[in-house]
Amino acid sequence: MNKIIGLLLATAVVTGVGPNALSSDAGPLPPGISAENWVALGDRAGFVVTNGDSLIGSASSVGIAKGYFMIRRAGVWLRIDSARDDGRADSGREN
């Protein structure tokens, strides 16, 4: 299940990066995030790469980037947390 979620997130990042990678006006960066670690998905969302240049993989294989998503609402950048406090994925149901 975690592999499927990871694959879906990676697909979302790649799909969002393509059109925006050519855009010179991607909007402001979140405070404290360097431009080299920021992958803009528009002017109100993006992905922060946390493993920098140490991407897992080689030039002949697909690498793995670790990080997190951020969105901007009402002029404030918010980090998206995809796990509950206990580390388990939230199914959206109450027990």
C-alpha positions as CSV (number, residue, x, y, z in Angstrom):
1,M,0.0,0.0,0.0
2,N,2.8,2.4,0.8
3,K,4.4,1.7,-2.6
4,I,1.2,2.6,-4.3
5,I,0.9,5.9,-2.3
6,G,4.5,6.7,-3.1
7,L,4.0,6.0,-6.8
8,L,0.9,8.2,-6.9
9,L,2.8,11.0,-5.2
10,A,5.7,10.7,-7.5
11,T,3.3,10.7,-10.5
12,A,1.7,13.9,-9.2
13,V,5.1,15.5,-8.8
14,V,6.2,14.6,-12.3
15,T,2.9,15.6,-13.8
16,G,3.0,19.0,-12.1
17,V,6.7,19.6,-12.7
18,G,6.5,19.2,-16.5
19,P,4.4,22.2,-17.4
20,N,5.8,24.4,-14.6
21,A,9.5,23.6,-15.2
22,L,9.5,25.9,-18.2
23,S,7.8,28.7,-16.4
24,S,10.1,31.5,-15.3
25,D,7.5,33.0,-12.9
26,A,6.7,30.2,-10.5
27,G,5.9,32.5,-7.6
28,P,7.6,33.1,-4.3
29,L,9.5,30.4,-2.4
30,P,8.5,29.4,1.1
31,P,10.6,31.0,3.8
32,G,13.8,29.0,4.6
33,I,13.6,26.9,1.4
34,S,16.4,27.2,-1.1
35,A,15.6,27.4,-4.8
36,E,17.6,24.3,-5.5
37,N,15.4,22.2,-3.2
38,W,12.1,23.7,-4.4
39,V,10.0,22.1,-7.2
40,A,7.2,24.5,-8.0
41,L,3.9,23.0,-8.9
42,G,2.4,26.5,-9.6
43,D,2.4,29.6,-7.6
44,R,0.4,28.1,-4.7
45,A,2.0,24.6,-4.3
46,G,5.3,22.8,-4.5
47,F,7.5,20.0,-3.4
48,V,10.6,20.4,-1.1
49,V,13.4,17.9,-1.8
50,T,15.0,17.0,1.5
51,N,17.8,14.7,0.3
52,G,19.5,17.4,-1.9
53,D,22.2,16.1,-4.2
54,S,22.2,12.6,-2.6
55,L,19.4,11.3,-4.8
56,I,19.3,7.5,-4.8
57,G,20.0,6.0,-8.2
58,S,22.3,6.5,-11.1
59,A,22.2,8.3,-14.4
60,S,20.9,5.1,-16.1
61,S,18.2,4.5,-13.5
62,V,15.3,6.3,-12.0
63,G,16.3,8.2,-8.9
64,I,14.3,8.7,-5.7
65,A,13.7,12.1,-4.2
66,K,12.5,12.4,-0.7
67,G,10.7,15.4,0.6
68,Y,7.3,16.9,1.4
69,F,4.6,19.0,-0.3
70,M,3.8,22.6,0.7
71,I,0.8,24.8,-0.2
72,R,0.1,28.5,0.1
73,R,-3.2,29.6,1.6
74,A,-4.0,33.2,2.4
75,G,-0.4,34.1,1.8
76,V,1.0,31.6,4.3
77,W,3.0,28.5,3.3
78,L,1.8,25.3,5.0
79,R,3.6,21.9,5.0
80,I,1.4,19.0,4.0
81,D,1.7,16.0,6.4
82,S,0.4,12.8,4.9
83,A,0.7,10.7,8.1
84,R,-1.1,10.8,11.4
85,D,0.9,11.6,14.6
86,D,1.4,8.0,15.3
87,G,3.0,7.5,11.9
88,R,0.2,5.5,10.3
89,A,-1.6,6.7,7.2
90,D,-5.0,8.2,7.9
91,S,-7.8,6.3,6.2
92,G,-10.3,9.2,6.7
93,R,-12.5,7.0,8.9
94,E,-13.0,7.4,12.6
95,N,-12.7,4.2,14.7
